């Protein structure tokens, strides 16, 4: 899906190439399967790409390129159980850990794993099939996932425990968390934030997709969370609001020296970025399923234009 890189390619050029390829790959999947979480890929592509190409210090994948089938529920009698953490590299004191929170963004996560060479494109053919770990709603055994997550925002709490343990052990690696803005409608998020500041977990970095959407429509109409930046600062967070499609702006906060506060980057994004046709569905952008052959053909034409570089 990506164009061949050049030997002089900057990280920004590489990251944008990957972000564009993520949108293209997800749209291709949506066309082939008459549905998918398209707006999430549109809004998150640059953030995922910046995380995987610049921000996070991850080792190479240690998991099979083609994800193996689900090995069964974890238990003392199931030695074959695994999580999807290996796609983010081996665990080591000096390496970072990635915790994926909004499980319905899984298709975008799989796409970025493919575009960064951590997972085979063949693996996406297993998407949402019985017995597969490449689940529509990512689980802890899905590629790139390490913990159970989802709409109740419990991934941030688990990431807090991991970061605290790493701090107590004196490990230098950081814990990065990717969240959606809808998770700030959940009480558990705010409980975790209190712990993060109490224990001064400046080894934590949180990137939040602020696309203003949730399954019931615009967040401002369902349950407004603003002024989120002000609230997070009041909780003791080191908070930045940036353009979520500006790669340099996304990466800059992560380069700052740690100061005792957890880092949160609010990435303000467009859920129709790169695919303006989606806007016609507003405010219900949560899931794209075609309502007619004509609508599908319109998106197919968009795919063709994106494949040809917009020509």
VENWOHU-V830679 format. One record per run of one state. SS is the DSSP state (H for helix, E for strand, L for the rest). FROM is the first residue (numbers start at 1). LEN is the number of residues. If there is no record, write none. Layout:
SS:FROM:LEN  SS:FROM:LEN
This chain:
L:1:10  H:11:23  L:34:2  E:36:1  L:37:1  H:38:18  L:56:28  H:84:5  L:89:8  E:97:4  L:101:2  H:103:13  L:116:5  H:121:6  L:127:27  H:154:16  L:170:5  E:175:6  H:181:5  L:186:1  H:187:12  L:199:5  E:204:7  L:211:2  E:213:2  L:215:2  E:217:2  H:219:4  L:223:5  H:228:7  L:235:3  E:238:6  L:244:3  H:247:9  L:256:7  E:263:6  L:269:7  H:276:6  L:282:6  E:288:1  L:289:4  H:293:15  L:308:4
